[in-house]
Amino acid sequence: MSTLDVGITAFWQLGSTADSVGSNTLTNNSSVSFANDGPVVGLKCATFSGTNWLSIADNAALSNNASITIAGW
């Protein structure tokens, strides 16, 4: 296990709505499209347009007073 994995609650690679480390699956609202073949080999892509969004219901595992990190490229 790498240092980045320690204490992680959820991890979405955005090749789908699945949580890679837990059971925190996202809800796909208004058909966000996913692709596993971005401009770089192996890159996961999510395409948002208009009123598309991803969400998750209120969840005690994700509702805490600890630090949160969000990253995107």
C-alpha positions in Angstrom: 0.0 0.0 0.0 1.4 3.4 -0.9 1.3 6.4 1.3 -1.6 7.9 -0.8 -3.8 4.9 0.1 -3.7 5.4 3.9 -7.0 6.6 5.3 -8.7 7.0 1.9 -12.5 6.8 2.1 -13.5 7.0 -1.6 -11.7 7.2 -5.0 -13.5 7.8 -8.3 -11.4 7.4 -11.4 -14.2 8.7 -13.6 -14.1 5.9 -16.0 -17.4 5.0 -14.4 -19.4 5.9 -11.3 -17.8 3.2 -9.2 -15.8 3.9 -6.1 -12.4 2.1 -6.5 -11.8 1.7 -2.7 -15.2 1.5 -1.1 -18.9 1.4 -1.7 -19.6 5.1 -2.4 -21.0 4.8 -6.0 -21.9 8.0 -7.6 -25.3 8.7 -9.2 -25.1 9.7 -12.9 -27.6 12.6 -13.4 -28.6 13.4 -17.0 -26.2 11.0 -18.6 -22.6 12.0 -18.1 -20.6 10.0 -20.6 -17.4 8.1 -19.8 -14.6 6.9 -22.0 -11.5 4.8 -21.1 -9.5 6.1 -24.0 -8.5 9.7 -23.4 -5.8 11.6 -25.3 -3.2 9.8 -23.2 -3.2 6.0 -23.2 -5.0 4.7 -20.1 -6.6 8.0 -19.3 -10.1 8.0 -18.0 -12.5 10.7 -19.2 -15.9 12.0 -18.1 -17.7 14.4 -20.4 -20.1 16.9 -18.9 -22.4 19.1 -21.0 -25.4 21.2 -20.3 -27.0 20.0 -17.0 -25.0 16.8 -16.5 -23.6 16.1 -13.1 -22.5 13.3 -10.7 -23.8 13.2 -7.1 -23.8 11.0 -4.1 -26.4 10.8 -1.3 -25.6 12.1 2.2 -23.2 9.5 3.6 -21.6 9.4 7.1 -18.4 8.0 5.7 -18.0 11.1 3.5 -19.4 13.6 6.0 -16.6 14.4 8.5 -14.6 17.3 9.7 -11.3 15.9 8.3 -9.4 17.2 5.4 -10.6 16.6 1.9 -8.7 16.5 -1.4 -10.2 16.9 -4.8 -8.0 16.7 -7.9 -8.7 16.9 -11.6 -6.7 17.2 -14.8 
